[in-house]
Each structure stands twice: as C-alpha cells, then as structure tokens.
Amino acid sequence: MENQPTEPGAEAPLKPRPDYPPKTLPPAKKPLSPPVPERSRSELIKNLPVPQRGGRTGHPVMRNRRGASWTLEAATWAPRKAHEMVEARLTGWGLAVPERLEEVVRLLVGTVVADKGRRISVHVAEQNGLALVLCLSHQHVVADEATDVLDALRKLGTDSCGTEMTGEGRQVWALLPVRGGVPGAARHTA
C-alpha cells in the first residue's frame, strides 16, 4: 500500500490534475490548390455560347436613349401590369401616351405569355418621337408563326412591328409614335 499514508496525520500524495481546457488537435491544413492558368480574351470569347440567328443573343441593348425594363411572371395578370408600367414610364418621361398603347402592350405581352415560360421581360425605349415596346418570352421552344400577331399590331396603328426567335426565346416588338410635352409631367430618365 504505497499510496496510503504511513504515519498518522500525513496527507495522501496528490494525483496530477488534467490540463483545462483539454488540449485538442489543430485542424488539418488545407492542401494547396494548383494555380489557375491565365486565359486570354480570345480564349474566353471562344468559350461563350454561340448565339442564334445572325449574331443576335436575344438581350435587348439600349444605347443613347431613354429606356426601362421589367421582369414579370408569365401569368394572366401580366398584360395589365405591363401596360400600367409602360404608360407610367412614358408619362414620367413627359411623353403623350399613344391612343392604342394599352391594346398594343396587352397583345405583345399576351403573345409571349402564351409561350408558357415561367417569366417574361418587357422593355420600353424612346428616341426621336418613337416608343419601342419589346416583350421577350425567355422560353426556348420554337413558337408557331406569329403572322396573325403582326397583322393585329399593324391594324392597331404601329409604325413598325416584328417577331423573331433569339437565344433568349421569342421576342415581339412594336414602334409607336409619341409626342413630348405632357403638361405637368416630370422629366427624368431612369
């Protein structure tokens, strides 16, 4: 009995105490990743997806003009909402709203909603007294011929209209004449 005191009044030997907090192993080091090779601009351009139809990617580009765009859910309420937004933007720019704007926007939006995608986008731009309204379906299906849509747009008094399939889906557009100088309208660009 070595651990027992031999004399009366003698204390028992102390046991070593554990270190607090208990020591843990350090986390494993992350292995070095190999360096990323530098790519030239021409190599990056080669790896871009090939656009469809004559170099058009389907992304509307507005330069040197006022413009706005919105993305909406492809739902039954989209034509009404798109008309409200386009009309508000044209009025905000100080332009007179064309007489048949509501029918034109509803027809354009209704056409791309019929492609049964999840979303659509509506774009509006103004330059030199003309407003361009363009709707894009974002649906990669081959749509049927839209000659009836174009005929209906022409009957509504558009200056020009068209439809085409792009890398982003079907786009349908129309040009409408607008006049400036609505009394009391705020002039701003967005």
C-alpha positions in Angstrom: 0.0 0.0 0.0 2.2 2.6 -1.3 -0.3 5.3 -1.8 -1.6 5.2 1.8 0.0 7.5 4.4 2.3 5.6 6.7 2.2 8.0 9.6 -0.9 9.3 11.3 -1.7 12.9 10.2 0.3 12.5 7.0 -1.6 13.5 3.8 -2.0 11.3 0.8 0.1 12.2 -2.2 -1.7 14.4 -4.8 -2.7 13.0 -8.2 -1.7 15.1 -11.2 -4.6 17.3 -12.4 -5.6 17.3 -16.1 -4.9 20.5 -18.1 -8.0 22.6 -18.5 -9.3 23.1 -21.1 -8.4 19.8 -22.6 -5.9 20.1 -25.5 -7.3 19.3 -29.0 -5.5 18.6 -32.2 -5.3 21.6 -34.5 -7.4 21.4 -37.7 -5.9 19.8 -40.7 -4.3 22.2 -43.1 -6.0 22.8 -46.4 -3.9 21.4 -49.3 -2.5 24.0 -51.7 -4.6 24.4 -54.9 -2.8 24.5 -58.2 -2.5 27.9 -59.8 -5.3 28.9 -62.2 -3.9 29.4 -65.7 -4.3 32.8 -67.2 -6.7 32.9 -70.1 -6.5 35.4 -73.0 -9.5 37.4 -74.0 -9.8 35.5 -77.3 -9.9 32.1 -75.4 -12.7 33.5 -73.2 -14.7 34.7 -76.2 -14.3 31.3 -77.9 -15.9 29.6 -74.9 -19.0 31.8 -75.0 -22.2 30.1 -76.1 -22.9 30.6 -79.8 -25.8 33.0 -80.3 -28.7 32.0 -82.6 -29.8 33.7 -85.8 -27.4 36.2 -87.2 -25.3 37.0 -84.1 -28.3 38.1 -82.0 -28.2 36.9 -78.4 -31.7 38.0 -77.5 -30.5 40.5 -75.0 -32.1 43.9 -75.9 -29.5 46.7 -75.8 -30.4 50.3 -75.5 -27.7 52.9 -76.1 -28.0 56.6 -76.3 -31.7 56.7 -75.5 -34.1 56.5 -72.5 -35.1 53.1 -71.7 -36.5 50.8 -68.9 -37.2 47.1 -68.5 -39.1 44.9 -66.1 -39.3 41.1 -65.5 -42.7 39.7 -64.8 -44.2 36.3 -64.0 -45.8 34.8 -67.1 -49.3 34.9 -65.7 -52.7 36.1 -66.8 -52.3 39.4 -64.9 -49.0 40.3 -66.7 -50.5 42.2 -69.7 -52.4 44.6 -67.4 -49.4 45.2 -65.2 -47.1 45.7 -68.2 -49.4 48.3 -69.7 -49.5 50.2 -66.4 -45.7 50.2 -66.1 -45.1 51.2 -69.7 -47.7 54.0 -69.5 -46.3 55.3 -66.2 -42.8 55.4 -67.7 -43.8 57.2 -70.9 -45.8 59.8 -68.8 -42.8 60.1 -66.4 -40.6 61.0 -69.4 -43.1 63.7 -70.3 -44.4 62.0 -73.4 -48.0 61.8 -74.6 -49.3 58.2 -74.3 -50.3 56.8 -77.7 -54.0 56.2 -78.2 -53.8 52.4 -78.7 -50.9 51.8 -76.2 -53.0 49.5 -73.9 -54.1 47.2 -76.8 -50.6 47.1 -78.2 -48.9 46.2 -74.9 -51.6 43.7 -74.0 -51.2 42.0 -77.4 -47.3 41.9 -77.2 -47.3 40.6 -73.6 -50.1 38.1 -74.2 -48.2 36.7 -77.2 -45.1 35.9 -75.1 -47.1 34.7 -72.1 -48.7 32.1 -74.5 -45.2 30.6 -74.9 -45.8 29.1 -71.4 -42.5 30.1 -69.9 -42.0 31.0 -66.2 -41.2 34.7 -66.8 -41.2 37.4 -69.4 -39.5 40.7 -69.7 -40.9 44.0 -71.0 -38.6 46.7 -72.4 -39.5 50.2 -73.4 -37.3 52.8 -75.1 -37.9 56.2 -76.6 -36.0 58.1 -79.2 -36.9 60.7 -81.9 -40.6 60.7 -81.2 -41.0 56.9 -81.3 -41.5 54.5 -78.4 -40.3 50.9 -78.8 -42.1 48.3 -76.7 -40.4 44.9 -76.8 -41.5 41.7 -75.0 -39.3 38.6 -74.5 -40.6 35.2 -73.6 -37.4 33.5 -72.2 -38.8 30.2 -73.4 -36.6 28.1 -75.6 -39.2 26.5 -77.8 -40.0 27.0 -81.4 -43.1 29.2 -81.5 -45.6 28.9 -84.2 -45.7 31.6 -86.9 -46.9 34.9 -85.5 -48.2 36.5 -88.7 -51.7 36.9 -87.1 -50.0 38.9 -84.2 -48.1 41.1 -86.7 -51.4 41.7 -88.6 -53.2 42.7 -85.4 -50.3 45.0 -84.4 -50.4 46.7 -87.8 -54.2 47.2 -87.5 -53.6 48.9 -84.1 -51.6 51.6 -85.9 -48.0 50.7 -85.0 -45.3 52.3 -87.2 -43.4 49.0 -87.4 -43.6 45.7 -85.7 -41.8 42.3 -85.7 -41.2 39.0 -84.1 -38.2 36.6 -84.0 -36.6 33.7 -82.2 -33.4 34.6 -80.3 -31.1 32.8 -77.9 -33.3 34.0 -75.1 -36.7 33.0 -76.6 -39.3 34.7 -78.7 -39.3 38.5 -78.8 -42.2 40.5 -80.2 -41.9 44.3 -80.6 -43.7 47.4 -81.9 -42.9 51.0 -82.6 -45.4 53.6 -81.6 -45.4 57.4 -82.3 -45.3 59.6 -79.2 -45.3 63.3 -78.7 -43.5 65.2 -76.0 -44.7 67.9 -73.7 -47.4 66.5 -71.5 -48.4 69.4 -69.2 -47.2 68.8 -65.6 -45.3 65.6 -66.3 -41.9 65.3 -64.6 -39.0 64.9 -66.9 -36.4 62.3 -65.7 -34.5 59.4 -67.1 -34.2 56.0 -65.5 
